[in-house]
């Protein structure tokens, strides 16, 4: 029994696998950067602003 190898399908699968690997590596780099930033926070130097929808409206109505 002869088995046909679909080289075009293999090439397409290989390309998709490489693209998926690159996307995973990019996502991993983003996570590692975020972890580094969190680990190196210098308290008192950052400002955080929180906005709660509707809060300003309640103050204006009062």
ZARO-880236 format. One record per residue (C-alpha): residue in one letter; y, x, z. Coordinates in steps of 0.2 Angstrom, whole numbers, always signed. Layout:
BEGIN
@rest->a	Y->Y	X->X	Z->Z
...
***
This chain:
BEGIN
@rest->x	Y->+0	X->+0	Z->+0
@rest->x	Y->+17	X->+7	Z->-6
@rest->x	Y->+32	X->+5	Z->+6
@rest->x	Y->+49	X->+4	Z->-2
@rest->x	Y->+63	X->+12	Z->+7
@rest->x	Y->+79	X->+3	Z->+5
@rest->x	Y->+91	X->+18	Z->+6
@rest->x	Y->+107	X->+7	Z->+3
@rest->x	Y->+102	X->-3	Z->+19
@rest->x	Y->+98	X->+12	Z->+29
@rest->x	Y->+115	X->+20	Z->+24
@rest->x	Y->+124	X->+4	Z->+28
@rest->x	Y->+115	X->+3	Z->+45
@rest->x	Y->+119	X->+21	Z->+49
@rest->x	Y->+137	X->+18	Z->+44
@rest->x	Y->+138	X->+3	Z->+56
@rest->x	Y->+129	X->+13	Z->+70
@rest->x	Y->+142	X->+27	Z->+68
@rest->x	Y->+157	X->+15	Z->+69
@rest->x	Y->+149	X->+7	Z->+84
@rest->x	Y->+148	X->+24	Z->+92
@rest->x	Y->+166	X->+28	Z->+88
@rest->x	Y->+172	X->+12	Z->+96
@rest->x	Y->+161	X->+15	Z->+111
@rest->x	Y->+168	X->+32	Z->+113
@rest->x	Y->+186	X->+26	Z->+111
@rest->x	Y->+183	X->+12	Z->+124
@rest->x	Y->+175	X->+25	Z->+136
@rest->x	Y->+191	X->+36	Z->+134
@rest->x	Y->+202	X->+22	Z->+138
@rest->x	Y->+192	X->+18	Z->+154
@rest->x	Y->+192	X->+36	Z->+159
@rest->x	Y->+211	X->+37	Z->+157
@rest->x	Y->+213	X->+22	Z->+167
@rest->x	Y->+202	X->+28	Z->+181
@rest->x	Y->+212	X->+45	Z->+181
@rest->x	Y->+228	X->+36	Z->+182
@rest->x	Y->+222	X->+25	Z->+197
@rest->x	Y->+215	X->+41	Z->+206
@rest->x	Y->+232	X->+50	Z->+204
@rest->x	Y->+244	X->+36	Z->+209
@rest->x	Y->+259	X->+43	Z->+219
@rest->x	Y->+264	X->+29	Z->+231
@rest->x	Y->+282	X->+26	Z->+231
@rest->x	Y->+285	X->+32	Z->+213
@rest->x	Y->+279	X->+17	Z->+204
@rest->x	Y->+286	X->-1	Z->+203
@rest->x	Y->+275	X->-16	Z->+201
@rest->x	Y->+283	X->-32	Z->+195
@rest->x	Y->+273	X->-48	Z->+198
@rest->x	Y->+279	X->-64	Z->+190
@rest->x	Y->+271	X->-81	Z->+195
@rest->x	Y->+274	X->-95	Z->+182
@rest->x	Y->+283	X->-109	Z->+190
@rest->x	Y->+289	X->-100	Z->+205
@rest->x	Y->+307	X->-98	Z->+198
@rest->x	Y->+307	X->-116	Z->+193
@rest->x	Y->+303	X->-121	Z->+211
@rest->x	Y->+317	X->-110	Z->+217
@rest->x	Y->+330	X->-117	Z->+205
@rest->x	Y->+325	X->-135	Z->+210
@rest->x	Y->+328	X->-131	Z->+228
***
